[in-house]
């Protein structure tokens, strides 16, 4: 697969210019079709911010998912066929705000494969493999092992975590659209350090989150980004370290209606290495729809591998607000300030 440094000029444009998600992701770049491939450009401007000066990887994941479903024609309405799985790998090149990344997705038998590059001569910033009508039972089993039986089981057990003001997922002072999520640690007897984020329930309207939808169905983008963030929080509470995503895997089981109440969870799973050298940690998570009787139905499951980065840990100490919640988060992770 060859991806040229300049934006592609041949082939018809794909997509509705009035589509909010595509306008957010691709702006005026458009989506161009060339045979079995789709190409576009993702500009890492302020709307993509995760940490200070760094784009949120979940935005890049969502852009690649959008092109993958455009390849499929979105015939199964508007996303699918279900279940589908996505494996992402972030690697050779880093990205900063201000960068312009080229994306190419190509159809494969039963799915799609793609890359996102800053420099065509270097390793990709992000690569992805999409498999439609595919499930990973092990991820679902892990998620269900700590999923509460009922939404009421977490009432009055949510201890708030801090936020970063400009983050796409949790930012509370952004000038650009974002998801406006809040994170909580569950205060449970077994002290598993499970992180939860309510969407459209438990006192959270979810309006900003549900804006990222198409024809009344939630786009994969907000859940890809939220799960990347929340399982990263789960890993932090286990490893006491900030980190960058190395790998992330997701399985989506069905369409999610815009406005459907969700509880999204994350939990740290294991650590290898230590902060003095190379620290890796793994975490899992998922999203559950809250049914009318309070029963939780898994609709997405996820897992991730993270590389601990000391500079990000220090950035968390400085930039997360309010300070008292930041202090408590580090204490919960076993790292006092």
Order of alpha helices (4+ residues) and beta strands (2+ residues): beta-alpha-beta-beta-alpha-beta-beta-beta-beta-alpha-beta-beta-beta-alpha-beta-beta-alpha-beta-beta-beta-beta-alpha-alpha
